[in-house]
Amino acid sequence: MRRPAAQAASVGVIDIGSNSVRLVVYQAMERSLVTVFNEKALCGLGREVQTTGLLATDAVDKALTALKRFRALCKVQQVGSVYAIATAACRDASNGPDFIAKAEKICGAPIQILTGPEEARYSALGVISGIHKPDGIVGDLGGGSLELIDVRGHQVRSGVTLPLGSLALQDLAEKSLKKAQRIASEALTDLPQLLAGEGRTFYAVGGTWRALARIHIIQSGYPLGVMHGYAIPATDALAFVRRLRRLVAADMLADIEAIAEARRPLLAYAALVLEHIIRVAKPTTVVFSTFGVREGLLYSKLPDAERAKDGLLSAAQGLNELLSRSAQHARELIDWTDRLFRVVHIRETEEERRLRHAACLMSDIGWRMHPDHRGEQTYGIILNGNFGSISHEGRIFAALSVFFRYEGLGDEAAAPALTEQLSPAQIDRARLLGTAFRVAHLISAARPGVLPATHFRTQDRKLMLVFEHHLVDLVADRVGGRFKQLARLVGRSGSVVLN
């Protein structure tokens, strides 16, 4: 079982950025990070660094006050270990060392001032930890800098750091969007790190870009509010950021409640930078990642074997251990559905297989809920789960599979929201998997040791579920009825037999 968050295994990251200062506490140092606390203070440390070379006095005071609270919060939560990092504003400002010295006394821990290449690398590792097999350009837009770096699977190539963070660009351009546009164009046009992105994905990291994504979700009426993995075709993203800049110029976004007031003036600069990136890089898709420097820092400290794990399956296993009646049964269910799909010759891509395995691990997490609401409640848990390495489409598929496990396929089981985001073939596959879950859980009562003693056999167009002799008393009409329904979904007749 997972250890409670208050034990010494917990880990915290204090991130002193150019715009915000943040504390995030994770349950443990593991492949799929579970956030137990997250708080930020928008201090604006980097708002004048480009023109004055200094961290603003009032921003320093705000940051030091926030750090005092963060240290107290770490003590209250009994955080096992704390890593502290600082980025562009602190490394560029002449009074940065003085601020860091004061901050270290407050934190009681050394603060690592990341170089530009280090910041780019951690951003890339963050995306690798939260996106399954990424292939494209990672862009991390902070308050003080923009990091661009190429990722392919687990490989990270050389990156570049530019003074195009939202606060830095606003400062350099003296709050003139026209001047900011010239600065961004000069810095990004023909940049090798961007030219390598043509036809690939651009991964947008950073709070202000996430704010843009939030606005796009609201304005487009997109039905799933999960920020991580939100994907927009590059042509649509380009049209959106151009439109957004016009709205900001007309002061028509001043009162948007979904965005923190301190961040609203920076939206136009973030939109401007993204516009130039899309024009130069020519990606096919823009994907927003909530995994960035902090997650990349911790990912870099994991053992090789832990880093090699699938992030989605690690998260699903965590939910399995926390919420299921038997963690072992869920693992046996993976093997059971493996055998089923093999016997009836259902072809799967690698992505379809990992989604099936994840759904198996989460197939029993709703058992404590009221029977009338298990389907919808579990659907919501999976759909909105705070984990990565899964697309929005994948979330809906896994959630729908478990929904069918609880609700069945009858007419009374109304399809939940968002199923229109899947193809008919994906919905059929979710129905099949959910029906298999209904058979497996009925046979075993979600206890381990039963499923391995049942087998699949085919004869002509008949699919048989074979029970070993010692399980004879588990055979019942209800089991046969559900198995026949499963067999029909794969175009077979079905029967239950004893070995």
Disulfide bonds with the S-S distance in Angstrom:
none
